[in-house]
Amino acid sequence: MSAFVIDAFEYARHKERREGDTPVAGLDRLSAETADRSGTLHWVLVGGADQLGHPQLTLTVSGSAKIMCQRCLTPFDFDIDSESVLVLAKDEESADAIDALLDNDEIDVIVGTKTLNIIELVEDEALLALPLSPKHPVCPDQSALEGLKSAKKESPFAMLKNLKQQ
């Protein structure tokens, strides 16, 4: 069995802990969302149980990925720093019941398996941490943007007016 595939319930029951570093280039779905394939994610996965005795996993993902600014269209390093608590359920029905019982938006209830891929969890967490519309806090080169703003935009109706006068 691969070092990155676990039995989620046994992992939680034994309160295991693993950590590692995964290059962004090795995560196909995340790489598709980035400006380039550089960067590395550090992750920590800890098993345990919640206050009601449900098995749970706590996943922490940190690192950086280069994403495209939607304002100035230049790439920038986005820091990922995310932690999630995943309560494990045996099936979808149990997951819905546990989710309703916990009634906590900070906790995700997932269906656990005997072949849970840690790297897929890490990639999911990193994807969820990315902003929908990424932007620099302050774009580095505003001159092009300012030039577009200051350029007088001719009304499309001005051309019609010119045609009418002919």
C-alpha positions as CSV (number, residue, x, y, z in Angstrom):
1,M,0.0,0.0,0.0
2,S,1.3,3.5,-0.9
3,A,2.6,5.7,1.9
4,F,0.0,8.3,0.9
5,V,-3.1,6.0,1.0
6,I,-4.6,5.4,4.5
7,D,-7.5,3.6,6.1
8,A,-9.1,6.8,7.4
9,F,-10.9,5.1,10.3
10,E,-7.8,3.2,11.6
11,Y,-5.7,6.4,11.2
12,A,-8.1,8.4,13.3
13,R,-8.5,5.6,15.9
14,H,-4.8,5.3,16.4
15,K,-4.3,9.1,16.4
16,E,-1.7,8.8,13.8
17,R,0.2,11.8,12.5
18,R,2.0,12.3,9.1
19,E,3.5,15.2,7.4
20,G,5.2,15.9,4.2
21,D,6.0,18.3,1.3
22,T,4.4,18.0,-2.1
23,P,5.4,20.1,-5.1
24,V,2.6,22.0,-6.8
25,A,3.8,20.4,-10.1
26,G,2.7,17.0,-8.8
27,L,-0.9,18.2,-8.3
28,D,-2.6,18.3,-11.7
29,R,-5.8,20.1,-10.7
30,L,-4.0,22.7,-8.6
31,S,-1.3,23.2,-11.4
32,A,-4.2,24.0,-13.8
33,E,-5.2,26.9,-11.6
34,T,-1.7,28.4,-11.2
35,A,0.4,30.7,-13.4
36,D,3.2,28.2,-13.3
37,R,4.0,24.9,-11.6
38,S,6.5,26.2,-9.0
39,G,5.9,26.1,-5.3
40,T,5.6,23.5,-2.6
41,L,2.9,22.7,-0.1
42,H,3.7,21.5,3.4
43,W,0.9,19.4,5.0
44,V,0.2,17.7,8.3
45,L,-2.6,15.2,8.8
46,V,-3.5,14.2,12.4
47,G,-6.1,11.6,13.4
48,G,-8.3,11.7,16.4
49,A,-11.9,12.0,17.5
50,D,-14.3,14.9,18.2
51,Q,-16.1,15.6,21.4
52,L,-18.9,13.2,20.5
53,G,-16.5,10.4,19.7
54,H,-16.7,10.6,15.9
55,P,-13.4,9.8,14.1
56,Q,-11.9,12.9,12.6
57,L,-8.8,14.1,10.7
58,T,-7.3,17.5,11.0
59,L,-5.5,18.7,7.9
60,T,-3.1,21.7,7.8
61,V,-1.8,22.9,4.5
62,S,0.7,25.7,4.0
63,G,2.9,26.9,1.2
64,S,2.6,29.1,-1.8
65,A,1.4,28.9,-5.4
66,K,1.9,31.4,-8.2
67,I,-1.4,32.6,-9.4
68,M,-2.5,35.3,-11.9
69,C,-3.8,38.7,-10.7
70,Q,-7.1,39.4,-12.3
71,R,-6.5,43.2,-12.1
72,C,-3.1,43.6,-13.7
73,L,-2.7,40.2,-15.3
74,T,0.7,39.5,-13.7
75,P,1.5,36.4,-11.7
76,F,2.1,36.7,-7.9
77,D,2.9,34.3,-5.0
78,F,-0.2,33.5,-3.0
79,D,0.4,32.1,0.5
80,I,-1.8,29.1,1.4
81,D,-2.3,28.7,5.1
82,S,-5.3,26.5,5.7
83,E,-6.6,24.1,8.4
84,S,-9.7,21.9,8.2
85,V,-11.4,19.4,10.5
86,L,-12.9,16.5,8.7
87,V,-15.3,14.3,10.6
88,L,-15.5,10.8,9.1
89,A,-18.8,9.0,8.4
90,K,-19.3,5.4,7.1
91,D,-21.7,6.4,4.3
92,E,-23.6,9.4,2.9
93,E,-26.6,8.9,5.1
94,S,-24.5,8.9,8.2
95,A,-22.6,11.9,6.9
96,D,-25.8,13.9,6.6
97,A,-26.9,12.9,10.1
98,I,-23.6,13.8,11.7
99,D,-23.5,17.1,9.8
100,A,-27.0,18.0,11.1
101,L,-26.0,16.9,14.6
102,L,-22.8,19.0,14.7
103,D,-24.4,22.0,13.0
104,N,-21.0,23.7,12.6
105,D,-19.8,25.3,9.3
106,E,-16.2,25.1,10.5
107,I,-16.3,21.3,10.3
108,D,-16.7,19.2,7.2
109,V,-18.2,15.7,7.3
110,I,-16.9,13.4,4.7
111,V,-17.4,9.7,3.9
112,G,-14.2,7.9,5.1
113,T,-12.7,5.0,3.3
114,K,-10.1,2.3,3.7
115,T,-8.2,3.8,0.8
116,L,-8.1,7.6,1.5
117,N,-5.5,9.3,-0.6
118,I,-3.8,12.0,1.6
119,I,-2.4,13.9,-1.5
120,E,-5.9,14.3,-2.9
121,L,-7.0,15.7,0.4
122,V,-4.1,18.1,0.4
123,E,-4.9,19.2,-3.2
124,D,-8.6,19.7,-2.4
125,E,-7.6,21.9,0.6
126,A,-5.2,24.0,-1.4
127,L,-7.8,24.5,-4.2
128,L,-10.4,25.6,-1.6
129,A,-7.9,28.1,-0.2
130,L,-7.4,29.8,-3.6
131,P,-9.4,33.0,-4.0
132,L,-12.1,33.0,-6.7
133,S,-10.8,36.3,-8.2
134,P,-7.2,36.6,-7.2
135,K,-5.7,40.1,-6.9
136,H,-2.6,41.7,-5.6
137,P,-3.3,43.8,-2.5
138,V,-1.6,46.6,-4.5
139,C,-0.6,45.8,-8.1
140,P,3.1,46.5,-8.8
141,D,2.8,48.4,-12.1
142,Q,-0.3,50.6,-12.2
143,S,0.9,52.7,-15.2
144,A,-0.8,50.5,-17.8
145,L,-4.0,50.5,-15.9
146,E,-3.9,54.3,-15.3
147,G,-3.3,54.8,-19.1
148,L,-6.4,52.8,-19.9
149,K,-8.4,54.7,-17.3
150,S,-7.3,58.1,-18.5
151,A,-7.7,57.4,-22.3
152,K,-10.8,59.1,-23.5
153,K,-13.2,56.5,-24.7
154,E,-15.1,57.5,-27.8
155,S,-18.8,56.8,-27.6
156,P,-20.0,54.2,-30.1
157,F,-22.8,56.7,-31.0
158,A,-20.3,59.3,-32.1
159,M,-19.5,57.2,-35.1
160,L,-23.2,57.0,-36.0
161,K,-23.5,60.8,-35.6
162,N,-20.6,61.2,-38.1
163,L,-22.3,58.8,-40.6
164,K,-25.6,60.8,-40.3
165,Q,-23.8,64.1,-41.2
166,Q,-22.4,62.7,-44.4
